[in-house]
Amino acid sequence: MSCYAQTTDKVLARVTYSFSHLRDTTKRDQVHIEEMLLMIGRNSSLYTSAFNVAQAGEIKRMKSKSTARQGTFMSVSSTVRSTVSATAGGSFESIAMPTLTDYYFFSKTHKFYTKEQLGRSYLVEEDAPEINWKTSNDTISFSGIVCRKATAYFKGRNWTAWYAEEIPFQSGPWKLNGLPGLILEAYDDSREVQFKFAGIDKINSETAGMQLEIQNCINDMNSYQGGEIRLPENIIRTDVSGINKLKKAMERDPEGFFKSQMDAAPLISGRIAMSTVSLNSGFTIGTQENNPIERPENK
């Protein structure tokens, strides 16, 4: 099935997560912290960084003012910058590379798409992951929303997830999905990766058909997709094997890789069609990461 056969889905709600990740186990006092967003539609979801949303909003404003210049421009407020912070009482804090990957989940067609930004943008299509969740009767409440507990081994980690049956969506942060309710919080058993619930746009459950709508309209933070969940156009499509080869090439020679991506990028409306962080944006590029979220499965 072509990825463009997926139907456009109106955003009905938005969940905010405080995402923390120990990227380098040799530096346990430094943890990556970032604000992430989950846009939810009736049959789909988009998980992305608040940084990406703010960047898209800024580019949109630039275009409307006709002030965009050739090259990639980045202007991000400190409220959505990802950081590496000290966790052991220290005061260390620096700007780190944000999460540039987007995750699309389509429940009806059971498809999962990953948008990777490796100089240029690539779209990877897969079947949605099957997660063998084990549910329990344990409950906890987040901002008055009662959640039930589920556990699973997935992508090399033992996960605990808390899901809200009263919010009938199968989505969740990152690649976590497939429960009979929205996942509001999740973490692995070592707490090296955590998705902490930080809020949800107020929604109203109508008795007829359980239709959900946002009481407060979706503001500029949703200009990333214009209030809709849809797959990006004008993007290079590849498979898991192809994207892994690109990542290995980038690891071997980052400078040469990005130069080749820049040379191959087409010119659109007088600016280079690149989706990467500019060199003067203040972010640390090429940070050592020996502890990715997704690890090899132990069979």
Buried (B, 14 or more C-beta within 10 A) or exposed (E): EEBEEBEEBEBBBBBBBBBBBBBBEEBEEBBBBBBBBBBBBBBBBBBBBBBBBBBBBBBBBBEEEEEBEEEBBBEBEEEBBBBBBEBEEEEEEEBBBBBBBBBBBBBEBEBBBBBBBBBBBBBBBEEBBEBEBEBEEEEEEBEEBEBBBBBBBBBEBEBBBBBBEEBEBBBBBBBBBBBBBBBBBBBBEEEBBBBBBBEBBEBEEEEEEEEBEBEEEBEEBBBBBEBBBBBBEEBBBBEEEEBEEBEEBBEEEEEEBBEBBBEEBEEEEEBBEBBBBEEEBEBEEEBEBEBEBEEEEEE
